[in-house]
Amino acid sequence: MSIVNANGVTLGVESFGDDDAPLVLLAGGTTMLSWPDALCERLAAGGRRVVRYDLRDSGESTTADPQAPAYTLRDLASDAAALVRALGGGPAHLAGTGVGGMVAQVAALDHPEAFSALTLAGTRAVAPGPPDDDLPDHDAATMSRLFAHPMPDWTDREAVAEFAAAGAAILGDDPDAARATAARVWDRTPGTEPPVHLANQLGMVFSALDCAPRWRERLPGIAIPTLVVHGRRDPFFPVGNAEAIAREIPGARLLVLEDAATAIPDTSAGEVAEAMLALGTGRS
């Protein structure tokens, strides 16, 4: 783990692979641990320098006020471009998952010179909140079960890990993997304030972000090779969201993981890594 100064903030980063290899930059959904170790290791074994990082107000990056962030999605997109410059590996293959996928879309549009390829995992083309009429919204029954699950004591490591495991079971993800990841996130969360722990685990900060202007209508302007990865069983962002992104970005490839839900399981790491490594090579 290390800290990099970029765009006037500090960003926590972790690297895999050879520093001289082409750069793959992974923007986390909550923290960098949204990207599984198995996938990072597969990409590094494929000859890439993999850097995953924490967005602002998560992990080891700048923490200001996760309950009232004074920045927008476009600022987070600028962070990604500035981080590429600071790392000296550009242009980079940018990948984002969940809300990190929203950041990645805006970054590719606002800073095209910084990126050579784009991977979007488990995300959608509109900001947090109600989707467009043609996009499927969160599965109502799943969301009811999630919201009915009581919040834990955010200062209790074991309670937080069990909360994450229960949520994963509701979403169709692996509870054991979620429990282990939540414990790792808890261990690396700076400070002990409950709002900080909550932001690291759930990314609640993003619901308060100013997401204007819209970027969906700009997606046809993305001119770099793009991969869209999505779980067939994702009830949070149903797969129709990924299908829309793949239609609207010219030449984008859609990779649907038939047995996955919201997270990329370790069993799919090889398939996803192979598809990411193939971007820009003409292979499919």
GUMINU-287968 format. One record per residue (C-alpha): residue number from 1; residue in one letter; z, x, y. Coordinates in nm, 2 decimals, always signed. Layout:
# residues N
{node NUM,A,{Z,X,Y}}
...
# end
This chain:
# residues 284
{node 1,M,{+0.00,+0.00,+0.00}}
{node 2,S,{-0.07,+0.11,+0.35}}
{node 3,I,{-0.10,-0.02,+0.71}}
{node 4,V,{-0.42,+0.00,+0.92}}
{node 5,N,{-0.44,-0.08,+1.29}}
{node 6,A,{-0.74,-0.30,+1.37}}
{node 7,N,{-0.83,-0.54,+1.64}}
{node 8,G,{-0.49,-0.49,+1.81}}
{node 9,V,{-0.29,-0.59,+1.50}}
{node 10,T,{-0.16,-0.41,+1.19}}
{node 11,L,{-0.30,-0.52,+0.86}}
{node 12,G,{-0.15,-0.44,+0.52}}
{node 13,V,{-0.41,-0.31,+0.27}}
{node 14,E,{-0.43,-0.19,-0.08}}
{node 15,S,{-0.72,+0.02,-0.23}}
{node 16,F,{-0.87,+0.06,-0.57}}
{node 17,G,{-1.14,+0.31,-0.66}}
{node 18,D,{-1.32,+0.60,-0.50}}
{node 19,D,{-1.28,+0.63,-0.12}}
{node 20,D,{-1.65,+0.74,-0.10}}
{node 21,A,{-1.79,+0.44,-0.29}}
{node 22,P,{-1.94,+0.14,-0.12}}
{node 23,L,{-1.67,-0.08,+0.03}}
{node 24,V,{-1.57,-0.43,-0.10}}
{node 25,L,{-1.33,-0.59,+0.14}}
{node 26,L,{-1.12,-0.88,+0.00}}
{node 27,A,{-0.96,-1.13,+0.24}}
{node 28,G,{-0.66,-1.31,+0.08}}
{node 29,G,{-0.60,-1.68,+0.08}}
{node 30,T,{-0.23,-1.65,+0.14}}
{node 31,T,{-0.16,-1.28,+0.08}}
{node 32,M,{-0.39,-1.01,-0.07}}
{node 33,L,{-0.25,-1.10,-0.41}}
{node 34,S,{-0.47,-1.41,-0.40}}
{node 35,W,{-0.72,-1.16,-0.55}}
{node 36,P,{-0.61,-1.07,-0.90}}
{node 37,D,{-0.55,-0.71,-1.01}}
{node 38,A,{-0.79,-0.75,-1.30}}
{node 39,L,{-1.08,-0.84,-1.07}}
{node 40,C,{-1.01,-0.55,-0.83}}
{node 41,E,{-0.99,-0.31,-1.12}}
{node 42,R,{-1.33,-0.43,-1.26}}
{node 43,L,{-1.50,-0.39,-0.93}}
{node 44,A,{-1.35,-0.04,-0.89}}
{node 45,A,{-1.47,+0.05,-1.24}}
{node 46,G,{-1.82,-0.07,-1.13}}
{node 47,G,{-1.83,+0.20,-0.86}}
{node 48,R,{-1.69,+0.02,-0.56}}
{node 49,R,{-1.41,+0.10,-0.32}}
{node 50,V,{-1.21,-0.22,-0.32}}
{node 51,V,{-0.97,-0.29,-0.04}}
{node 52,R,{-0.77,-0.61,-0.04}}
{node 53,Y,{-0.57,-0.70,+0.27}}
{node 54,D,{-0.32,-0.95,+0.41}}
{node 55,L,{-0.43,-1.18,+0.69}}
{node 56,R,{-0.20,-1.20,+0.99}}
{node 57,D,{+0.14,-1.36,+0.93}}
{node 58,S,{+0.13,-1.28,+0.57}}
{node 59,G,{+0.24,-0.99,+0.35}}
{node 60,E,{+0.26,-0.66,+0.53}}
{node 61,S,{+0.04,-0.75,+0.82}}
{node 62,T,{+0.15,-0.84,+1.17}}
{node 63,T,{+0.40,-1.13,+1.17}}
{node 64,A,{+0.44,-1.31,+1.50}}
{node 65,D,{+0.53,-1.68,+1.46}}
{node 66,P,{+0.38,-1.84,+1.14}}
{node 67,Q,{+0.49,-2.18,+1.27}}
{node 68,A,{+0.29,-2.15,+1.59}}
{node 69,P,{+0.01,-1.89,+1.56}}
{node 70,A,{-0.14,-1.78,+1.88}}
{node 71,Y,{-0.49,-1.70,+1.73}}
{node 72,T,{-0.79,-1.87,+1.58}}
{node 73,L,{-1.00,-1.84,+1.27}}
{node 74,R,{-1.25,-1.64,+1.49}}
{node 75,D,{-0.97,-1.39,+1.56}}
{node 76,L,{-0.91,-1.35,+1.19}}
{node 77,A,{-1.28,-1.30,+1.14}}
{node 78,S,{-1.28,-1.03,+1.41}}
{node 79,D,{-0.99,-0.86,+1.22}}
{node 80,A,{-1.21,-0.83,+0.91}}
{node 81,A,{-1.50,-0.67,+1.11}}
{node 82,A,{-1.25,-0.43,+1.29}}
{node 83,L,{-1.09,-0.34,+0.95}}
{node 84,V,{-1.43,-0.24,+0.82}}
{node 85,R,{-1.48,-0.01,+1.11}}
{node 86,A,{-1.13,+0.13,+1.08}}
{node 87,L,{-1.18,+0.21,+0.71}}
{node 88,G,{-1.52,+0.38,+0.78}}
{node 89,G,{-1.70,+0.21,+0.50}}
{node 90,G,{-1.94,-0.03,+0.66}}
{node 91,P,{-2.13,-0.23,+0.63}}
{node 92,A,{-1.91,-0.38,+0.36}}
{node 93,H,{-1.93,-0.65,+0.10}}
{node 94,L,{-1.69,-0.91,+0.23}}
{node 95,A,{-1.52,-1.16,+0.00}}
{node 96,G,{-1.28,-1.44,+0.08}}
{node 97,T,{-1.09,-1.69,-0.13}}
{node 98,G,{-0.94,-2.02,-0.01}}
{node 99,V,{-0.88,-2.01,+0.36}}
{node 100,G,{-0.98,-1.64,+0.34}}
{node 101,G,{-1.33,-1.78,+0.24}}
{node 102,M,{-1.33,-1.97,+0.57}}
{node 103,V,{-1.25,-1.65,+0.75}}
{node 104,A,{-1.53,-1.47,+0.56}}
{node 105,Q,{-1.79,-1.73,+0.65}}
{node 106,V,{-1.70,-1.70,+1.02}}
{node 107,A,{-1.69,-1.32,+1.00}}
{node 108,A,{-2.04,-1.30,+0.85}}
{node 109,L,{-2.17,-1.53,+1.12}}
{node 110,D,{-1.99,-1.36,+1.42}}
{node 111,H,{-2.02,-1.00,+1.30}}
{node 112,P,{-2.34,-0.97,+1.09}}
{node 113,E,{-2.36,-0.60,+1.15}}
{node 114,A,{-2.04,-0.53,+0.97}}
{node 115,F,{-2.13,-0.68,+0.64}}
{node 116,S,{-2.39,-0.62,+0.37}}
{node 117,A,{-2.30,-0.90,+0.12}}
{node 118,L,{-2.07,-1.20,+0.10}}
{node 119,T,{-1.86,-1.36,-0.17}}
{node 120,L,{-1.69,-1.70,-0.11}}
{node 121,A,{-1.44,-1.82,-0.37}}
{node 122,G,{-1.27,-2.15,-0.40}}
{node 123,T,{-1.34,-2.25,-0.04}}
{node 124,R,{-1.54,-2.50,+0.18}}
{node 125,A,{-1.75,-2.50,+0.49}}
{node 126,V,{-1.52,-2.69,+0.72}}
{node 127,A,{-1.18,-2.61,+0.86}}
{node 128,P,{-0.85,-2.73,+0.73}}
{node 129,G,{-0.81,-3.10,+0.77}}
{node 130,P,{-1.04,-3.40,+0.68}}
{node 131,P,{-1.37,-3.28,+0.54}}
{node 132,D,{-1.72,-3.41,+0.64}}
{node 133,D,{-1.82,-3.74,+0.49}}
{node 134,D,{-2.06,-3.57,+0.24}}
{node 135,L,{-1.79,-3.33,+0.11}}
{node 136,P,{-1.54,-3.42,-0.16}}
{node 137,D,{-1.18,-3.41,-0.03}}
{node 138,H,{-0.87,-3.31,-0.22}}
{node 139,D,{-0.81,-3.51,-0.54}}
{node 140,A,{-0.57,-3.78,-0.42}}
{node 141,A,{-0.36,-3.80,-0.74}}
{node 142,T,{-0.32,-3.42,-0.75}}
{node 143,M,{-0.21,-3.41,-0.39}}
{node 144,S,{+0.04,-3.69,-0.45}}
{node 145,R,{+0.20,-3.49,-0.73}}
{node 146,L,{+0.20,-3.17,-0.52}}
{node 147,F,{+0.37,-3.34,-0.23}}
{node 148,A,{+0.62,-3.51,-0.45}}
{node 149,H,{+0.74,-3.17,-0.58}}
{node 150,P,{+1.04,-3.07,-0.37}}
{node 151,M,{+1.03,-2.75,-0.16}}
{node 152,P,{+1.25,-2.46,-0.29}}
{node 153,D,{+1.51,-2.26,-0.12}}
{node 154,W,{+1.26,-2.00,+0.03}}
{node 155,T,{+1.53,-1.73,+0.02}}
{node 156,D,{+1.58,-1.77,-0.36}}
{node 157,R,{+1.33,-1.55,-0.54}}
{node 158,E,{+1.36,-1.74,-0.88}}
{node 159,A,{+1.34,-2.08,-0.72}}
{node 160,V,{+1.02,-1.98,-0.53}}
{node 161,A,{+0.86,-1.84,-0.85}}
{node 162,E,{+0.94,-2.16,-1.04}}
{node 163,F,{+0.80,-2.37,-0.75}}
{node 164,A,{+0.48,-2.18,-0.77}}
{node 165,A,{+0.46,-2.22,-1.14}}
{node 166,A,{+0.51,-2.59,-1.12}}
{node 167,G,{+0.24,-2.62,-0.85}}
{node 168,A,{+0.00,-2.42,-1.06}}
{node 169,A,{+0.05,-2.65,-1.35}}
{node 170,I,{-0.03,-2.95,-1.13}}
{node 171,L,{-0.35,-2.78,-1.00}}
{node 172,G,{-0.46,-2.68,-1.35}}
{node 173,D,{-0.40,-2.31,-1.31}}
{node 174,D,{-0.19,-2.07,-1.53}}
{node 175,P,{+0.18,-2.13,-1.45}}
{node 176,D,{+0.29,-1.79,-1.59}}
{node 177,A,{+0.04,-1.61,-1.38}}
{node 178,A,{+0.14,-1.81,-1.07}}
{node 179,R,{+0.51,-1.74,-1.14}}
{node 180,A,{+0.45,-1.36,-1.16}}
{node 181,T,{+0.23,-1.36,-0.85}}
{node 182,A,{+0.48,-1.56,-0.65}}
{node 183,A,{+0.76,-1.32,-0.74}}
{node 184,R,{+0.54,-1.02,-0.63}}
{node 185,V,{+0.46,-1.20,-0.30}}
{node 186,W,{+0.83,-1.27,-0.25}}
{node 187,D,{+0.92,-0.90,-0.31}}
{node 188,R,{+0.67,-0.78,-0.05}}
{node 189,T,{+0.74,-1.04,+0.21}}
{node 190,P,{+0.89,-0.88,+0.52}}
{node 191,G,{+1.22,-1.03,+0.64}}
{node 192,T,{+1.41,-1.31,+0.49}}
{node 193,E,{+1.34,-1.61,+0.72}}
{node 194,P,{+1.23,-1.92,+0.53}}
{node 195,P,{+0.92,-1.99,+0.75}}
{node 196,V,{+0.79,-1.64,+0.67}}
{node 197,H,{+0.84,-1.68,+0.30}}
{node 198,L,{+0.67,-2.02,+0.31}}
{node 199,A,{+0.38,-1.88,+0.50}}
{node 200,N,{+0.33,-1.60,+0.25}}
{node 201,Q,{+0.35,-1.84,-0.05}}
{node 202,L,{+0.15,-2.14,+0.08}}
{node 203,G,{-0.05,-2.02,+0.38}}
{node 204,M,{+0.09,-2.31,+0.59}}
{node 205,V,{+0.01,-2.11,+0.90}}
{node 206,F,{-0.36,-2.21,+0.87}}
{node 207,S,{-0.30,-2.58,+0.92}}
{node 208,A,{-0.20,-2.50,+1.28}}
{node 209,L,{-0.50,-2.28,+1.36}}
{node 210,D,{-0.76,-2.37,+1.62}}
{node 211,C,{-1.07,-2.39,+1.41}}
{node 212,A,{-1.33,-2.47,+1.67}}
{node 213,P,{-1.62,-2.44,+1.70}}
{node 214,R,{-1.76,-2.57,+1.37}}
{node 215,W,{-1.95,-2.31,+1.16}}
{node 216,R,{-2.10,-2.53,+0.88}}
{node 217,E,{-2.42,-2.59,+1.08}}
{node 218,R,{-2.46,-2.21,+1.13}}
{node 219,L,{-2.45,-2.13,+0.76}}
{node 220,P,{-2.84,-2.12,+0.74}}
{node 221,G,{-2.82,-1.81,+0.97}}
{node 222,I,{-2.64,-1.60,+0.71}}
{node 223,A,{-2.90,-1.34,+0.60}}
{node 224,I,{-2.71,-1.13,+0.36}}
{node 225,P,{-2.69,-1.17,-0.02}}
{node 226,T,{-2.42,-1.44,-0.09}}
{node 227,L,{-2.23,-1.54,-0.40}}
{node 228,V,{-2.04,-1.87,-0.42}}
{node 229,V,{-1.77,-1.88,-0.69}}
{node 230,H,{-1.58,-2.20,-0.78}}
{node 231,G,{-1.37,-2.35,-1.06}}
{node 232,R,{-1.53,-2.66,-1.22}}
{node 233,R,{-1.18,-2.81,-1.25}}
{node 234,D,{-1.06,-2.74,-0.89}}
{node 235,P,{-0.88,-3.05,-0.76}}
{node 236,F,{-0.79,-2.90,-0.43}}
{node 237,F,{-1.14,-2.81,-0.31}}
{node 238,P,{-1.36,-3.00,-0.56}}
{node 239,V,{-1.67,-2.81,-0.67}}
{node 240,G,{-1.90,-3.02,-0.45}}
{node 241,N,{-1.78,-2.81,-0.16}}
{node 242,A,{-1.91,-2.49,-0.32}}
{node 243,E,{-2.24,-2.67,-0.40}}
{node 244,A,{-2.28,-2.76,-0.03}}
{node 245,I,{-2.22,-2.40,+0.08}}
{node 246,A,{-2.47,-2.26,-0.18}}
{node 247,R,{-2.73,-2.51,-0.06}}
{node 248,E,{-2.69,-2.42,+0.31}}
{node 249,I,{-2.68,-2.04,+0.29}}
{node 250,P,{-3.04,-1.92,+0.21}}
{node 251,G,{-3.07,-1.77,-0.13}}
{node 252,A,{-2.70,-1.80,-0.22}}
{node 253,R,{-2.61,-1.79,-0.59}}
{node 254,L,{-2.36,-2.05,-0.72}}
{node 255,L,{-2.13,-1.93,-1.00}}
{node 256,V,{-1.92,-2.21,-1.14}}
{node 257,L,{-1.63,-2.11,-1.37}}
{node 258,E,{-1.62,-2.39,-1.62}}
{node 259,D,{-1.26,-2.35,-1.73}}
{node 260,A,{-1.11,-2.25,-1.40}}
{node 261,A,{-0.93,-2.46,-1.13}}
{node 262,T,{-0.82,-2.32,-0.80}}
{node 263,A,{-0.75,-1.96,-0.90}}
{node 264,I,{-0.98,-1.69,-1.05}}
{node 265,P,{-0.82,-1.64,-1.40}}
{node 266,D,{-0.81,-1.29,-1.55}}
{node 267,T,{-1.03,-1.42,-1.83}}
{node 268,S,{-1.31,-1.47,-1.57}}
{node 269,A,{-1.26,-1.13,-1.39}}
{node 270,G,{-1.54,-0.97,-1.58}}
{node 271,E,{-1.79,-1.24,-1.51}}
{node 272,V,{-1.70,-1.26,-1.14}}
{node 273,A,{-1.70,-0.88,-1.10}}
{node 274,E,{-2.04,-0.86,-1.26}}
{node 275,A,{-2.19,-1.12,-1.03}}
{node 276,M,{-2.04,-0.95,-0.72}}
{node 277,L,{-2.17,-0.61,-0.83}}
{node 278,A,{-2.51,-0.76,-0.87}}
{node 279,L,{-2.54,-0.87,-0.51}}
{node 280,G,{-2.81,-0.69,-0.33}}
{node 281,T,{-2.94,-0.52,-0.65}}
{node 282,G,{-3.19,-0.79,-0.74}}
{node 283,R,{-3.01,-0.87,-1.07}}
{node 284,S,{-2.88,-1.22,-1.15}}
# end
